[in-house]
Amino acid sequence: MLSKRLGALGHPLRLRLLSLLMAVNEPFCVCELSDGLGIPNYQTSRHLKVLSEAGWVSSTRKGLWIYYALAGTPGIIDLPSLLAPAAPDLERMQKRLQQREGGVCVVGPCSKQGENAR
């Protein structure tokens, strides 16, 4: 199980996802995370699935949206000391969160997804 958990951290986008989830410390829907990272929804969903299967993130459905958050305690790895979000990622995410109404996503995916992907 440990190798699966560590293996899930082996992709840069998954590390970026976890860093945003830790930095803002609230659940995000896929479209918010996609906009925050500047990548398409399908890539975000694929990486969230790997992180979820490895026990790093959990999900909760609210209407049409599924919100993802860190799953409990990360275990033997002190993630806050290992990960810090890139300033542009955190800035985009904070800007995107300002579009929420009543604390929930109402916008859907951004039309310019992928322009800022790395």
Secondary structure, DSSP 8 states (H G I E B T S, - for coil): -HHHHHHTT-SHHHHHHHHHHHHH-S-EEHHHHHHHHT--HHHHHHHHHHHHHTTSEEEEEETTEEEEEE-S---SS-HHHH----HHHHHHHHHHHTT-BTTB--S-S-TTTTTT--
